[in-house]
Structure formats: structure tokens, C-alpha cells
Amino acid sequence: MSGDDRDDRPKRSWREIDQRRDRARTRDEPRPRGKAAEARAKTATAAYLKNLDQMFSGETGGEEGAGLAKAVRDAHGSSDLAAACRVYLDALGPPRDPALLALFLDAGQPELVVAGLEALLAARVEERLEVTSGLRSQLRVLEGDFNDEVAEAAEALLEAL
């Protein structure tokens, strides 16, 4: 192409150049139309991301971990809770599930309660902990515990919330 051929073409305006850039960046997928469709799309996306997050951040230990977690849940409210928590802690370490960690707070043995509080603090730092009024109440009760280690761990977690 010689210099003369380029001069024959009409120059594009800045508007035309911008429109061509915008067209090149469009997606092939249709966008939701209307506020209701957009809200449904956001809800579906949030549910998908939550399921995906749970898949990759689920309890460790596979079937064994699931069985131990079930044993802790089944023992809640009984005298076997501390033993079930101890078995879980010794086998897999502190759980990642905040609901299961909350059960550790009822174990009654200071080392299990402190392990649960420390794991809850770590979950808070990683923004995996949903703070409920029940959890706050439980932490306030533990903050007044006779065991200094339990009381300090509960106080630290309350400050982090």
C-alpha cells in the first residue's frame, strides 16, 4: 500500500474508533435484562461461588473426617462431647467448619475450648466466620471463665469481631 492509497480512505473520527474498541470487547453471552433477571443472576452466581468455596474448603480427612465430624455433632449435649472433640482434634487438628468449631466451645475441657477459639479466630482472619448473636453470647460467657487461657482467647476473639 502506498502513501497515496491511505490518503483516499476517509479518516475515522474518535467516536468511530471508540465504538470499534467497544464492539471488540463485548461478550458472546447474553446479559440479564431487567432488574428481576439481574437479581436472579446475582443470586445464582453467589450460590455457585458458595458451593465452589465449600467444595474446596470442606472438612479435611475425607470419609474419616466426615465420620469424626458426625460423631462430634451426635455427641453434642452429652458427656461424650469432650471425648469426640479430642478424637477429632488428635486425628485431624481443629476443624475448618465454624459450626463444628462452635461445638468445641461446649466441650468443657480448657485445651479443647482454646483450640476451638483459636481456630475461630483464624476463620475470622480468613473471613470464613459468620458472626451470629449466639456466638457473641457464647464468647461473652467464655470471657468470664475461671481458666485464664480460655478467658483470654475468648476476649481476643471478641475484640477481633
C-alpha positions in Angstrom: 0.0 0.0 0.0 1.5 3.3 -1.0 1.1 6.6 0.8 -1.4 7.7 -1.9 -3.8 4.9 -1.2 -4.0 5.7 2.5 -5.0 9.3 1.7 -8.0 8.2 -0.3 -9.7 6.5 2.7 -11.8 8.7 4.9 -10.3 9.3 8.3 -12.2 7.8 11.2 -13.5 10.1 13.9 -12.6 9.4 17.6 -16.1 8.3 18.1 -15.9 5.7 15.4 -12.6 4.5 16.9 -14.1 4.2 20.3 -17.1 2.3 19.0 -14.9 -0.2 17.3 -12.9 -0.8 20.5 -16.1 -1.2 22.5 -17.5 -3.7 20.0 -14.4 -5.8 20.2 -14.8 -6.2 24.0 -18.4 -7.4 24.0 -19.2 -10.8 25.4 -20.9 -13.6 23.5 -23.2 -14.4 26.4 -26.4 -12.6 26.8 -26.7 -10.1 29.7 -29.8 -10.3 32.0 -32.5 -7.9 31.1 -34.4 -6.1 33.8 -33.8 -5.8 37.5 -35.5 -9.1 38.4 -33.4 -11.0 35.9 -30.2 -9.3 37.1 -31.1 -10.1 40.8 -31.7 -13.8 39.8 -28.4 -13.9 38.1 -26.6 -12.4 41.1 -28.3 -14.9 43.4 -27.3 -17.8 41.1 -23.7 -16.6 40.9 -23.5 -16.2 44.7 -24.9 -19.7 45.2 -22.5 -21.1 42.7 -19.5 -19.4 44.3 -20.6 -20.6 47.8 -20.9 -24.2 46.6 -17.5 -23.9 44.9 -15.9 -22.5 48.1 -17.4 -25.3 50.2 -16.1 -27.9 47.8 -12.5 -26.6 48.2 -12.7 -25.6 51.8 -14.6 -28.6 53.2 -13.6 -30.7 56.1 -10.3 -32.4 55.7 -9.9 -36.2 56.1 -12.4 -37.3 53.5 -14.7 -40.0 54.8 -12.8 -40.3 58.1 -13.2 -36.5 58.7 -16.9 -36.7 57.9 -17.3 -39.6 60.3 -15.5 -37.8 63.1 -17.4 -34.6 62.5 -20.7 -36.6 62.7 -19.5 -38.1 65.9 -18.9 -34.6 67.4 -22.3 -33.4 66.3 -24.0 -36.5 67.6 -22.2 -36.2 71.0 -23.3 -32.6 71.4 -25.3 -32.2 74.6 -23.9 -35.4 76.1 -21.0 -36.3 78.3 -19.2 -37.8 75.3 -18.7 -34.4 73.6 -15.2 -33.8 75.0 -14.0 -37.3 74.0 -15.4 -36.9 70.5 -13.7 -33.5 70.2 -10.4 -34.9 71.5 -10.5 -37.7 68.9 -11.3 -35.3 66.1 -8.5 -32.9 67.2 -5.9 -35.6 67.6 -6.8 -37.2 64.2 -7.3 -34.1 62.0 -6.5 -30.9 64.0 -9.0 -28.2 64.6 -11.9 -28.3 62.1 -12.4 -25.6 59.5 -16.2 -25.6 59.7 -17.3 -22.7 62.1 -20.4 -24.6 63.1 -18.3 -27.6 64.2 -15.8 -25.3 65.9 -18.7 -23.8 68.0 -19.4 -27.3 69.3 -15.8 -27.4 70.6 -16.6 -24.4 72.8 -19.1 -26.6 74.7 -16.5 -29.4 75.3 -15.8 -28.3 78.9 -12.1 -29.1 78.7 -9.9 -25.9 78.5 -7.5 -27.2 75.9 -10.3 -28.2 73.6 -12.1 -24.8 74.1 -8.9 -22.9 73.5 -8.2 -24.9 70.3 -11.7 -24.1 69.1 -11.3 -20.4 70.0 -8.0 -20.1 68.2 -9.5 -21.9 65.1 -12.4 -19.5 65.2 -10.0 -16.5 65.3 -8.2 -17.9 62.3 -11.5 -18.3 60.5 -12.3 -14.7 61.3 -9.0 -13.5 59.9 -9.7 -15.5 56.7 -13.2 -14.1 56.6 -14.9 -17.5 56.8 -16.6 -16.8 60.0 -20.2 -15.6 60.0 -20.7 -13.8 63.3 -24.1 -14.5 65.0 -25.6 -13.2 68.2 -25.4 -16.7 69.6 -21.7 -16.9 69.0 -21.2 -13.5 70.6 -23.2 -14.6 73.7 -21.2 -17.8 74.0 -17.9 -15.8 73.7 -19.1 -13.4 76.5 -19.8 -16.4 78.7 -16.3 -17.9 78.0 -14.7 -14.5 78.6 -15.7 -14.8 82.3 -14.3 -18.4 82.5 -12.2 -19.3 85.5 -9.5 -20.6 83.3 -7.3 -17.6 82.3 -6.3 -19.2 79.0 -9.9 -19.7 77.9 -10.9 -16.2 79.1 -8.0 -14.5 77.2 -8.7 -16.5 74.0 -12.4 -15.6 74.1 -11.6 -11.9 74.8 -9.2 -11.9 71.8 -11.8 -13.3 69.5 -14.4 -10.8 70.7 -12.0 -8.0 70.0 -11.4 -9.3 66.5 -15.2 -9.4 65.8 
